[in-house]
């Protein structure tokens, strides 16, 4: 069954003068998914986000949010969106609670009960009545997310949300975003150049490079593909004999001897067959280790055009 499309970009292009900033980008984001825009600084991630929220015009193409066009029906599209582009902007001389009440007054159907709900959702109950100037960067990020969630948006967009956060703050933010997606069904869009964090946080990743969409990958698919491209290291007693045996018995499996260990490129489901062949040949196996490419390695392979699923 096809997933419900909450956000769609179709052939989106952004030009400034003769320079193409975003070049013909298309992707779809489903309900309750954490979707990552991954790429180096200057790749175009923020430009895409600014077009999504109407802060920058679209030269050509279409962006729709819950079926409403950002270009043709901006008010209907943006009512479904909560966003933090760059850093959350708060009144530092006011408390967190006062900031949220101030925002709530400008939104329809947002009362004090809803303010209390979002404070609990982002874990700021103990500090919500403190002045914002006393908040850490992580607390300000959470307050910004609470502000973005007041009107129960279908889409939450965060531009580089982990910038400046310590490891504890990054983990807290990640947990809150996963709760929003998994429990509340909110579609979350995050941009980042931090590969490891995107791997832990996202369901899908769009790789952006020089304004172009290189690929969109599901994290599940990337993990599933690990079964196809594993490097298996065998610690054996007769490593040269073992290598010669595999070269003869399995000519399609690349093998080599490195640091007195036998390394073989194969799928995980081939490992038992290889082990059986080694044992039957009288080779003693002391240890077997499997290593699969990290997201960073796959990212580099994809952006260099070397990786295919």
C-alpha positions as a Markdown table, in Angstrom:
| # | Residue | x | y | z |
|---|---|---|---|---|
| 1 | Unk | 0.0 | 0.0 | 0.0 |
| 2 | Unk | 1.4 | 3.4 | -1.0 |
| 3 | Unk | 2.2 | 5.6 | 2.0 |
| 4 | Unk | 0.3 | 8.9 | 2.6 |
| 5 | Unk | 2.3 | 11.7 | 1.1 |
| 6 | Unk | 2.5 | 14.7 | 3.5 |
| 7 | Unk | 5.2 | 16.7 | 1.7 |
| 8 | Unk | 6.0 | 16.5 | -2.0 |
| 9 | Unk | 8.7 | 18.3 | -4.0 |
| 10 | Unk | 8.3 | 17.9 | -7.8 |
| 11 | Unk | 11.1 | 19.2 | -10.0 |
| 12 | Unk | 11.9 | 22.1 | -7.7 |
| 13 | Unk | 14.5 | 24.6 | -9.0 |
| 14 | Unk | 15.8 | 27.8 | -7.5 |
| 15 | Unk | 17.8 | 30.2 | -9.5 |
| 16 | Unk | 19.4 | 33.5 | -8.4 |
| 17 | Unk | 20.3 | 35.4 | -11.6 |
| 18 | Unk | 22.1 | 33.0 | -13.8 |
| 19 | Unk | 23.2 | 30.7 | -10.9 |
| 20 | Unk | 21.2 | 27.6 | -10.2 |
| 21 | Unk | 21.0 | 27.0 | -6.4 |
| 22 | Unk | 18.7 | 24.0 | -6.4 |
| 23 | Unk | 18.5 | 21.9 | -9.5 |
| 24 | Unk | 15.3 | 19.9 | -10.3 |
| 25 | Unk | 14.8 | 18.2 | -6.9 |
| 26 | Unk | 12.0 | 15.8 | -6.3 |
| 27 | Unk | 11.1 | 13.6 | -3.3 |
| 28 | Unk | 8.1 | 12.6 | -1.1 |
| 29 | Unk | 7.8 | 12.5 | 2.7 |
| 30 | Unk | 5.3 | 10.2 | 4.3 |
| 31 | Unk | 3.3 | 10.6 | 7.5 |
| 32 | Unk | 5.1 | 9.9 | 10.7 |
| 33 | Unk | 8.5 | 9.7 | 9.1 |
| 34 | Unk | 11.8 | 11.4 | 10.2 |
| 35 | Unk | 13.3 | 12.6 | 6.9 |
| 36 | Unk | 16.8 | 13.9 | 6.6 |
| 37 | Unk | 18.4 | 16.3 | 4.2 |
| 38 | Unk | 22.0 | 15.3 | 4.3 |
| 39 | Unk | 24.9 | 17.1 | 2.6 |
| 40 | Unk | 27.9 | 19.3 | 3.3 |
| 41 | Unk | 27.6 | 22.9 | 4.2 |
| 42 | Unk | 26.5 | 24.9 | 1.1 |
| 43 | Unk | 24.9 | 21.9 | -0.6 |
| 44 | Unk | 21.5 | 23.6 | -0.7 |
| 45 | Unk | 19.7 | 22.1 | 2.3 |
| 46 | Unk | 18.7 | 25.4 | 3.9 |
| 47 | Unk | 17.6 | 26.7 | 0.5 |
| 48 | Unk | 15.2 | 23.8 | 0.1 |
| 49 | Unk | 13.8 | 24.4 | 3.6 |
| 50 | Unk | 13.4 | 28.1 | 3.0 |
| 51 | Unk | 11.3 | 27.3 | -0.1 |
| 52 | Unk | 9.2 | 24.8 | 1.8 |
| 53 | Unk | 8.3 | 27.5 | 4.4 |
| 54 | Unk | 7.8 | 30.3 | 2.0 |
| 55 | Unk | 10.9 | 32.3 | 3.0 |
| 56 | Unk | 12.3 | 32.0 | -0.5 |
| 57 | Unk | 10.6 | 31.9 | -3.9 |
| 58 | Unk | 10.5 | 28.8 | -6.1 |
| 59 | Unk | 11.8 | 29.5 | -9.6 |
| 60 | Unk | 10.1 | 26.4 | -11.1 |
| 61 | Unk | 8.5 | 23.2 | -9.9 |
| 62 | Unk | 6.0 | 22.6 | -7.1 |
| 63 | Unk | 6.1 | 22.0 | -3.3 |
| 64 | Unk | 2.8 | 20.7 | -1.8 |
| 65 | Unk | 2.1 | 20.2 | 1.9 |
| 66 | Unk | -0.9 | 18.0 | 2.6 |
| 67 | Unk | -2.0 | 18.6 | -0.9 |
| 68 | Unk | -1.8 | 22.5 | -0.8 |
| 69 | Unk | 0.6 | 24.3 | -3.0 |
| 70 | Unk | 3.2 | 26.5 | -1.3 |
| 71 | Unk | 3.3 | 28.7 | -4.4 |
| 72 | Unk | -0.5 | 29.0 | -5.1 |
| 73 | Unk | -2.1 | 28.5 | -1.7 |
| 74 | Unk | 0.5 | 29.5 | 0.8 |
| 75 | Unk | -1.9 | 30.1 | 3.8 |
| 76 | Unk | -3.4 | 26.6 | 3.5 |
| 77 | Unk | -0.1 | 24.9 | 3.1 |
| 78 | Unk | 1.8 | 26.7 | 5.8 |
| 79 | Unk | -0.9 | 26.1 | 8.5 |
| 80 | Unk | 0.3 | 22.5 | 8.6 |
| 81 | Unk | 3.9 | 23.4 | 9.3 |
| 82 | Unk | 5.9 | 24.2 | 12.4 |
| 83 | Unk | 9.5 | 25.2 | 11.6 |
| 84 | Unk | 12.8 | 26.4 | 13.1 |
| 85 | Unk | 15.1 | 27.8 | 10.4 |
| 86 | Unk | 18.5 | 28.4 | 11.8 |
| 87 | Unk | 18.2 | 29.3 | 15.5 |
| 88 | Unk | 14.9 | 29.6 | 17.5 |
| 89 | Unk | 14.2 | 33.3 | 18.2 |
| 90 | Unk | 12.9 | 33.9 | 21.8 |
| 91 | Unk | 12.5 | 36.9 | 24.1 |
| 92 | Unk | 15.3 | 36.2 | 26.5 |
| 93 | Unk | 14.0 | 38.5 | 29.3 |
| 94 | Unk | 10.7 | 36.5 | 29.4 |
| 95 | Unk | 10.3 | 33.0 | 30.8 |
| 96 | Unk | 9.9 | 30.0 | 28.5 |
| 97 | Unk | 6.2 | 29.8 | 29.5 |
| 98 | Unk | 5.6 | 33.5 | 28.8 |
| 99 | Unk | 7.2 | 33.0 | 25.3 |
| 100 | Unk | 4.9 | 30.1 | 24.6 |
| 101 | Unk | 1.8 | 32.1 | 25.8 |
| 102 | Unk | 2.8 | 35.0 | 23.6 |
| 103 | Unk | 3.0 | 32.7 | 20.6 |
| 104 | Unk | -0.2 | 30.9 | 21.5 |
| 105 | Unk | -2.1 | 34.2 | 21.4 |
| 106 | Unk | -1.3 | 34.5 | 17.7 |
| 107 | Unk | -2.5 | 31.0 | 16.8 |
| 108 | Unk | -6.1 | 29.8 | 16.5 |
| 109 | Unk | -7.5 | 27.3 | 19.0 |
| 110 | Unk | -4.3 | 27.1 | 21.2 |
| 111 | Unk | -5.1 | 27.4 | 24.9 |
| 112 | Unk | -3.1 | 27.0 | 28.1 |
| 113 | Unk | -3.8 | 23.3 | 28.2 |
| 114 | Unk | -2.0 | 22.9 | 24.8 |
| 115 | Unk | 0.9 | 24.9 | 26.1 |
| 116 | Unk | 1.2 | 22.5 | 29.1 |
| 117 | Unk | 1.1 | 19.6 | 26.7 |
| 118 | Unk | 3.9 | 20.8 | 24.5 |
| 119 | Unk | 6.0 | 21.7 | 27.6 |
| 120 | Unk | 5.7 | 18.1 | 28.8 |
| 121 | Unk | 6.3 | 16.7 | 25.3 |
| 122 | Unk | 9.7 | 18.4 | 25.1 |
| 123 | Unk | 10.6 | 17.8 | 28.7 |
| 124 | Unk | 10.8 | 21.4 | 30.0 |
| 125 | Unk | 8.5 | 21.1 | 33.0 |
| 126 | Unk | 11.2 | 21.9 | 35.6 |
| 127 | Unk | 12.5 | 25.0 | 33.8 |
| 128 | Unk | 9.6 | 26.4 | 31.8 |
| 129 | Unk | 9.1 | 29.3 | 34.3 |
| 130 | Unk | 12.8 | 30.3 | 34.2 |
| 131 | Unk | 13.9 | 33.2 | 32.0 |
| 132 | Unk | 15.1 | 32.1 | 28.6 |
| 133 | Unk | 18.4 | 33.9 | 29.1 |
| 134 | Unk | 19.3 | 31.2 | 31.7 |
| 135 | Unk | 18.6 | 28.4 | 29.2 |
| 136 | Unk | 21.3 | 26.2 | 27.7 |
| 137 | Unk | 21.3 | 25.9 | 23.9 |
| 138 | Unk | 19.7 | 22.5 | 24.2 |
| 139 | Unk | 16.9 | 23.9 | 26.3 |
| 140 | Unk | 16.3 | 26.8 | 23.8 |
| 141 | Unk | 16.1 | 24.2 | 21.0 |
| 142 | Unk | 13.5 | 22.3 | 22.9 |
| 143 | Unk | 11.6 | 25.5 | 23.7 |
| 144 | Unk | 11.7 | 26.3 | 20.0 |
| 145 | Unk | 10.3 | 22.9 | 19.1 |
| 146 | Unk | 7.5 | 23.4 | 21.7 |
| 147 | Unk | 6.7 | 26.7 | 20.1 |
| 148 | Unk | 6.6 | 25.1 | 16.7 |
| 149 | Unk | 4.2 | 22.4 | 17.9 |
| 150 | Unk | 1.6 | 24.6 | 19.5 |
| 151 | Unk | -0.8 | 24.4 | 16.6 |
| 152 | Unk | -0.4 | 20.6 | 16.1 |
| 153 | Unk | 1.4 | 20.8 | 12.8 |
| 154 | Unk | 1.5 | 17.8 | 10.5 |
| 155 | Unk | 5.0 | 18.7 | 9.5 |
| 156 | Unk | 7.9 | 19.9 | 11.7 |
| 157 | Unk | 10.9 | 21.3 | 9.9 |
| 158 | Unk | 14.2 | 21.8 | 11.7 |
| 159 | Unk | 17.3 | 23.3 | 10.0 |
| 160 | Unk | 20.5 | 21.9 | 11.5 |
| 161 | Unk | 18.9 | 21.3 | 14.9 |
| 162 | Unk | 21.9 | 19.7 | 16.5 |
| 163 | Unk | 24.3 | 22.6 | 15.9 |
| 164 | Unk | 26.0 | 23.6 | 19.1 |
| 165 | Unk | 24.4 | 20.8 | 21.2 |
| 166 | Unk | 26.4 | 18.6 | 23.5 |
| 167 | Unk | 26.1 | 14.8 | 23.2 |
| 168 | Unk | 23.4 | 14.7 | 25.9 |
| 169 | Unk | 21.4 | 17.4 | 24.2 |
| 170 | Unk | 21.6 | 15.7 | 20.8 |
| 171 | Unk | 20.3 | 12.5 | 22.3 |
| 172 | Unk | 17.4 | 14.3 | 24.0 |
| 173 | Unk | 16.5 | 16.0 | 20.8 |
| 174 | Unk | 16.7 | 12.8 | 18.9 |
| 175 | Unk | 14.4 | 11.0 | 21.4 |
| 176 | Unk | 11.9 | 13.9 | 21.2 |
| 177 | Unk | 11.8 | 13.8 | 17.4 |
| 178 | Unk | 11.3 | 10.0 | 17.4 |
| 179 | Unk | 8.4 | 10.3 | 19.8 |
| 180 | Unk | 6.8 | 13.0 | 17.6 |
| 181 | Unk | 7.0 | 10.7 | 14.6 |
| 182 | Unk | 6.2 | 7.4 | 16.2 |
| 183 | Unk | 3.5 | 8.5 | 18.7 |
| 184 | Unk | 2.0 | 11.6 | 17.3 |
| 185 | Unk | 2.4 | 10.8 | 13.6 |
| 186 | Unk | 4.2 | 14.1 | 12.9 |
| 187 | Unk | 6.4 | 14.1 | 9.7 |
| 188 | Unk | 9.7 | 15.5 | 10.8 |
| 189 | Unk | 12.2 | 17.1 | 8.3 |
| 190 | Unk | 15.8 | 17.7 | 9.6 |
| 191 | Unk | 18.8 | 19.0 | 7.8 |
| 192 | Unk | 22.3 | 18.2 | 8.9 |
| 193 | Unk | 25.9 | 17.4 | 7.7 |
| 194 | Unk | 26.4 | 15.1 | 10.7 |
| 195 | Unk | 26.3 | 11.6 | 9.2 |
| 196 | Unk | 26.2 | 9.6 | 12.5 |
| 197 | Unk | 23.3 | 11.6 | 13.9 |
| 198 | Unk | 21.3 | 11.3 | 10.8 |
| 199 | Unk | 21.8 | 7.5 | 10.8 |
| 200 | Unk | 20.4 | 7.3 | 14.4 |
| 201 | Unk | 17.6 | 9.8 | 13.8 |
| 202 | Unk | 16.1 | 9.3 | 10.4 |
| 203 | Unk | 13.9 | 6.8 | 8.6 |
| 204 | Unk | 14.9 | 8.2 | 5.2 |
| 205 | Unk | 17.7 | 10.3 | 3.9 |
| 206 | Unk | 17.9 | 12.6 | 0.8 |
| 207 | Unk | 21.5 | 13.2 | -0.1 |
| 208 | Unk | 22.0 | 16.7 | -1.5 |
| 209 | Unk | 25.2 | 17.8 | -3.3 |
| 210 | Unk | 25.8 | 21.1 | -5.1 |
| 211 | Unk | 22.1 | 21.8 | -5.2 |
| 212 | Unk | 21.2 | 18.4 | -6.8 |
| 213 | Unk | 19.5 | 15.4 | -5.3 |
| 214 | Unk | 22.0 | 12.5 | -5.5 |
| 215 | Unk | 19.7 | 9.9 | -4.0 |
| 216 | Unk | 16.9 | 9.1 | -1.5 |
| 217 | Unk | 17.6 | 6.1 | 0.7 |
| 218 | Unk | 15.6 | 4.3 | 3.3 |
| 219 | Unk | 17.7 | 3.5 | 6.4 |
| 220 | Unk | 16.1 | 0.1 | 6.5 |
| 221 | Unk | 17.0 | -0.6 | 2.9 |
| 222 | Unk | 20.6 | 0.5 | 3.6 |
| 223 | Unk | 20.8 | -1.9 | 6.6 |
| 224 | Unk | 19.1 | -4.6 | 4.5 |
| 225 | Unk | 21.7 | -4.1 | 1.8 |
| 226 | Unk | 24.5 | -4.8 | 4.4 |
| 227 | Unk | 23.7 | -8.5 | 3.7 |
| 228 | Unk | 24.9 | -8.0 | 0.2 |
| 229 | Unk | 28.2 | -6.2 | 0.8 |
| 230 | Unk | 29.8 | -7.5 | 4.0 |
| 231 | Unk | 33.5 | -7.9 | 4.5 |
| 232 | Unk | 34.1 | -11.1 | 6.5 |
| 233 | Unk | 37.4 | -11.6 | 8.3 |
| 234 | Unk | 38.5 | -15.1 | 9.2 |
| 235 | Unk | 41.3 | -15.9 | 11.7 |
| 236 | Unk | 42.6 | -19.3 | 10.7 |
| 237 | Unk | 45.6 | -21.5 | 11.3 |
| 238 | Unk | 46.7 | -21.8 | 7.6 |
| 239 | Unk | 45.8 | -18.5 | 6.1 |
| 240 | Unk | 47.5 | -18.9 | 2.7 |
| 241 | Unk | 46.1 | -22.4 | 2.2 |
| 242 | Unk | 42.7 | -21.1 | 3.1 |
| 243 | Unk | 42.9 | -18.2 | 0.6 |
| 244 | Unk | 44.0 | -20.6 | -2.1 |
| 245 | Unk | 41.1 | -22.9 | -1.3 |
| 246 | Unk | 38.5 | -20.2 | -1.5 |
| 247 | Unk | 40.0 | -18.8 | -4.7 |
| 248 | Unk | 39.5 | -22.3 | -6.2 |
| 249 | Unk | 36.2 | -23.2 | -4.7 |
| 250 | Unk | 34.5 | -19.7 | -4.8 |
| 251 | Unk | 36.2 | -17.8 | -7.7 |
| 252 | Unk | 33.5 | -15.1 | -7.6 |
| 253 | Unk | 34.2 | -14.1 | -4.0 |
| 254 | Unk | 37.1 | -11.6 | -3.7 |
| 255 | Unk | 39.5 | -12.8 | -1.0 |
| 256 | Unk | 42.8 | -11.6 | 0.3 |
| 257 | Unk | 45.3 | -12.1 | 3.1 |
| 258 | Unk | 45.8 | -9.0 | 5.3 |
| 259 | Unk | 47.7 | -9.0 | 8.5 |
| 260 | Unk | 47.6 | -12.8 | 8.7 |
| 261 | Unk | 43.9 | -12.8 | 8.4 |
| 262 | Unk | 41.7 | -14.0 | 5.5 |
| 263 | Unk | 39.2 | -11.3 | 4.3 |
| 264 | Unk | 36.4 | -12.2 | 2.0 |
| 265 | Unk | 33.7 | -10.0 | 0.3 |
| 266 | Unk | 30.4 | -11.9 | 0.4 |
| 267 | Unk | 26.8 | -11.8 | 1.4 |
| 268 | Unk | 26.0 | -12.9 | 5.0 |
| 269 | Unk | 24.0 | -15.9 | 3.7 |
| 270 | Unk | 27.2 | -17.2 | 2.1 |
| 271 | Unk | 29.1 | -17.3 | 5.3 |
| 272 | Unk | 28.0 | -20.8 | 6.5 |
| 273 | Unk | 28.9 | -22.3 | 3.1 |
| 274 | Unk | 32.4 | -20.8 | 3.2 |
| 275 | Unk | 32.9 | -21.9 | 6.8 |
| 276 | Unk | 31.8 | -25.5 | 5.9 |
| 277 | Unk | 34.3 | -25.6 | 3.0 |
| 278 | Unk | 37.2 | -24.4 | 5.2 |
| 279 | Unk | 36.3 | -26.9 | 8.0 |
| 280 | Unk | 36.1 | -29.8 | 5.5 |
| 281 | Unk | 39.5 | -28.9 | 4.2 |
| 282 | Unk | 41.0 | -29.2 | 7.6 |
| 283 | Unk | 41.4 | -25.5 | 8.2 |
| 284 | Unk | 40.9 | -24.5 | 11.9 |
| 285 | Unk | 38.8 | -21.4 | 12.3 |
| 286 | Unk | 39.4 | -19.4 | 15.5 |
| 287 | Unk | 37.3 | -16.3 | 14.9 |
| 288 | Unk | 34.9 | -14.9 | 12.3 |
| 289 | Unk | 34.1 | -11.1 | 12.2 |
| 290 | Unk | 31.6 | -9.3 | 9.9 |
| 291 | Unk | 32.0 | -5.7 | 9.0 |
| 292 | Unk | 29.5 | -3.7 | 6.9 |
| 293 | Unk | 29.9 | -0.2 | 5.5 |
| 294 | Unk | 28.9 | 2.7 | 7.8 |
| 295 | Unk | 26.6 | 5.4 | 6.6 |
| 296 | Unk | 29.6 | 7.6 | 6.2 |
| 297 | Unk | 31.3 | 5.1 | 3.9 |
| 298 | Unk | 28.0 | 4.6 | 1.9 |
| 299 | Unk | 27.6 | 8.4 | 1.7 |
| 300 | Unk | 31.0 | 8.8 | 0.2 |
| 301 | Unk | 30.4 | 6.0 | -2.2 |
| 302 | Unk | 27.0 | 7.4 | -3.3 |
| 303 | Unk | 28.3 | 11.0 | -3.8 |
| 304 | Unk | 31.3 | 9.6 | -5.8 |
| 305 | Unk | 28.9 | 7.4 | -7.8 |
| 306 | Unk | 30.5 | 4.2 | -6.6 |
| 307 | Unk | 27.6 | 2.7 | -4.6 |
| 308 | Unk | 24.5 | 0.9 | -6.0 |
| 309 | Unk | 21.9 | -1.0 | -4.1 |
